[in-house]
Amino acid sequence: MEKKPFSTPPANTPKWYVLYVRPKTEKKVGKRLSELGFEVCVPTQKQVRTWSDRRKQVEVVLFPNYVFVETDQKRKNHVFEVSHILWYVHFGKEIATLTEKEIAMVRQLGELQEPVRIEYEGFRVGEEVEILSGSLAGYRGRVVAVNGVSRIQLALPSLYCFANVELRQVQIGKIPVT
């Protein structure tokens, strides 16, 4: 069998990139990029916020200052036609890109009823699990105990961050050690 040489995808292959935007402008930037024909993801979730005098359900952007956009090399700089975009997120010298599986998870996080909190920190020691049921079924993560409540920590390696989701024990299963 003959080996085929490694080839890079053509420049017109769209990829998911992460834009860093001014604070509190994520939804506005996402809407404007959509109007320009870009595929955009700005995951939000309704969460209860507590102040000293009241509690209120508000729509929270899950990734503050981030807008996810799908574009190809040819249109990559056209996103800057929209105001409030500062730059593409970089890790090292590389622009951060997400895989299709990661962007699918980002979208599903916004649809969950359970509260989601994004943390940008190192891996925590814990048992690796796979989600067995619900909209995140098939994803793997680590169990983290927070005030006696189990949470699943799902990694987004391309962003060097984690999403913490509260799930019932029956929704998760241990991954056997091989």
C-alpha positions in Angstrom: 0.0 0.0 0.0 1.4 3.4 -1.0 1.4 6.2 1.6 -0.2 9.4 0.6 1.8 12.6 1.4 0.4 14.7 4.2 -1.5 17.7 2.9 -2.9 20.8 4.5 -6.6 21.6 3.9 -7.2 24.3 1.3 -7.3 27.9 2.4 -11.1 28.1 1.7 -11.9 25.4 4.2 -13.9 27.1 7.0 -12.7 26.8 10.6 -14.2 27.9 13.9 -12.2 30.8 15.4 -12.5 32.7 18.7 -12.8 36.4 18.6 -12.0 38.6 21.6 -14.5 41.4 21.9 -15.1 44.4 24.1 -16.9 43.6 27.4 -20.8 43.3 27.2 -20.8 43.4 23.4 -20.8 39.6 22.6 -24.5 39.4 21.5 -24.3 42.6 19.5 -21.1 41.5 17.7 -22.6 38.0 17.1 -25.8 39.5 15.6 -23.8 41.9 13.3 -21.5 39.1 12.1 -24.6 36.9 11.3 -26.0 39.8 9.3 -22.7 39.8 7.2 -23.2 36.1 6.5 -20.9 34.5 9.0 -21.8 31.4 11.1 -21.7 32.6 14.7 -22.0 31.1 18.1 -22.5 33.2 21.3 -23.8 30.7 23.9 -26.0 32.2 26.6 -28.0 30.8 29.5 -30.7 32.1 31.7 -29.4 32.1 35.3 -30.7 33.4 38.6 -28.6 36.3 39.9 -28.9 37.5 43.5 -28.4 41.0 44.7 -28.8 42.3 48.2 -32.4 43.3 47.6 -33.7 40.9 45.0 -33.2 37.8 42.8 -33.7 38.0 39.1 -33.4 35.6 36.1 -31.0 37.1 33.6 -29.5 35.9 30.3 -25.7 35.4 30.8 -23.1 35.0 28.1 -21.2 31.8 29.0 -17.9 32.9 27.5 -17.5 36.6 28.4 -15.6 38.6 25.8 -15.6 35.7 23.3 -17.5 35.2 20.1 -17.1 32.0 18.1 -17.1 32.5 14.3 -16.7 30.1 11.3 -14.8 31.6 8.4 -12.2 30.7 5.8 -8.8 32.2 5.2 -10.2 34.5 2.5 -12.8 36.2 4.8 -10.9 35.9 8.0 -10.1 39.7 8.2 -13.6 40.7 7.1 -14.8 40.1 10.7 -13.1 43.4 11.7 -15.7 45.3 9.7 -17.8 44.9 12.8 -17.0 47.3 15.6 -16.1 46.1 19.2 -13.9 43.2 17.9 -10.4 43.5 19.3 -8.5 40.4 18.0 -8.5 36.7 17.3 -7.6 34.7 20.5 -4.1 33.3 20.3 -2.4 30.6 22.3 1.3 31.0 21.7 1.8 32.1 18.1 -1.3 30.2 16.8 -4.8 31.5 16.4 -7.2 29.4 18.5 -9.5 27.2 16.5 -12.2 24.8 17.7 -13.0 21.3 16.3 -16.5 20.5 15.2 -17.0 18.5 18.3 -15.9 21.4 20.6 -18.2 23.9 18.9 -21.1 21.4 19.2 -20.4 21.2 22.9 -20.2 25.0 23.2 -23.6 25.2 21.6 -25.1 22.5 23.8 -23.8 24.3 26.9 -26.1 27.2 26.1 -29.1 24.9 25.9 -28.7 23.2 29.2 -31.1 23.9 32.1 -28.4 23.2 34.6 -26.2 26.2 35.6 -22.9 26.3 33.7 -19.8 28.1 34.9 -16.7 28.5 32.7 -13.3 28.3 34.5 -9.9 29.0 33.1 -7.6 27.0 35.3 -5.6 23.8 35.3 -7.0 20.3 35.5 -8.4 19.1 38.8 -7.7 15.8 40.3 -10.8 13.6 39.9 -12.4 10.6 38.3 -12.8 10.6 34.6 -16.4 10.0 33.5 -18.5 9.9 30.4 -22.0 11.5 30.2 -24.5 8.8 29.5 -27.7 10.7 29.0 -29.0 14.1 28.2 -27.9 16.5 25.5 -24.2 16.2 26.4 -24.2 12.3 26.2 -21.0 11.0 24.9 -18.7 13.7 26.2 -16.1 12.9 28.8 -15.0 14.9 31.8 -13.9 14.8 35.3 -16.0 14.8 38.5 -15.3 17.6 40.9 -17.0 17.9 44.3 -18.0 21.5 45.1 -19.7 22.0 48.5 -20.9 18.4 48.3 -22.4 18.8 44.8 -21.0 16.7 42.0 -20.1 18.6 38.9 -18.7 17.4 35.6 -15.8 19.4 34.2 -15.7 19.3 30.4 -12.5 20.3 28.7 -12.3 22.6 25.7 -8.6 22.1 24.9 -8.5 24.6 22.1 -9.5 27.4 24.5 -7.5 26.0 27.5 -10.7 26.2 29.6 -13.3 24.1 31.2 -17.1 24.1 31.5 -18.5 22.9 34.8 -22.0 21.4 34.7 -24.1 20.0 37.5 -25.4 16.5 36.6 -27.1 13.8 38.6 -25.1 10.7 39.3 -27.4 8.6 37.2 -26.4 10.6 34.1 -22.7 9.7 34.3 -20.7 6.5 34.2 -17.1 5.7 35.1 -14.7 5.1 32.3 -12.9 1.8 32.9 -9.1 2.1 33.4 -7.3 0.1 30.7 
